């Protein structure tokens, strides 16, 4: 099985992301982004034999981690096939990412991939696809009418589970960070 960890976007940002994902799908054929709930990746997909040890790990991590603020501003791109909301530099997010990488290596012998660690670019994907370069440029021009700016408190981690065969990902567990009001009640 393949798993991944992410921060779940708060409602306003989630709904905005979904709106844009649907528009990009309908107008330009970027429909792959709809196969995941909007999030910011903390640990990219990795292979696992069992789910429960990672649920236990993330629950323990969440108890040790206070909520923190995240800002998303504007769009950015990976090559000519990924459009995302840009996450502003954030030391709390970076520290969490590096802690997860170290813990997974130490506890489960899981290595980071080439886009993690010092190469990480935090983002929230809106669209990814192998469409033509022309359509990609048209999509970028279409997005010029938007100016996304969001600030929210990261409160919830999610464990993402790959359904396989291009079926998409589901969140199998949502876990509140210790500093969130709901976690303290």
Order of alpha helices (4+ residues) and beta strands (2+ residues): beta-alpha-beta-alpha-beta-beta-alpha-beta-alpha-beta-beta-beta-alpha
